């Protein structure tokens, strides 16, 4: 599943279509696709893992889910979920969720929860964390209402950097360490963005997909942790289970 930084890259890649009129719309998405024809795109936005195509009175929300893909100015040999054709190009989405959000976009999204948004509010995230003292931090970091855009890779890398065991209950983590986690969630997301653009992301992984702890030279543990049962890579020696 693409994480927030990858969706920001998509937004940047299609920026040239801002202000352009859709000549035709196709695909098997369960929306009124014909409604998009002859409509001008006002803006492209992101909220975490959501890609947003903004029109005058509504917005198309695209979630790439686990296996979603897209092509710009080309097609792939697969059924198109949503295809937008312009006078000078096209955007095609595959194996994704497509929905229409009616009315004002601000009625749907809390921009302060998006770690890559200019309105990201770390203090608000801290307040929300206090509401879930009995949940594991590996689950909380994946809560999109608190850390919108953070996915499993970012979760693993953040917890390794700050030396916190993924199965630690949030309420047991010292406040100073909570501050580190919140700050690193944003910091690593922007590093992820930079490395992804340069096609060197995997070279910078310290824990995700790795077998040995770089600090302790001990085997990293790979387990499906938390209520969400997502893959965690961690060191039992240097990542503290508070």
PyMOL commands that set and color helices and strands:
alter all, ss='L'
color gray80, all
select helices_A, chain A and resi 4-13+15-17+33-36+105-107+111-113+122-132+137-140+152-162+170-172+175-197+201-204
alter helices_A, ss='H'
color red, helices_A
select strands_A, chain A and resi 24-26+43-47+50-54+58-63+69-72+82-86+89-94+97-102+221-225+230-234
alter strands_A, ss='S'
color yellow, strands_A
deselect
rebuild
show_as cartoon
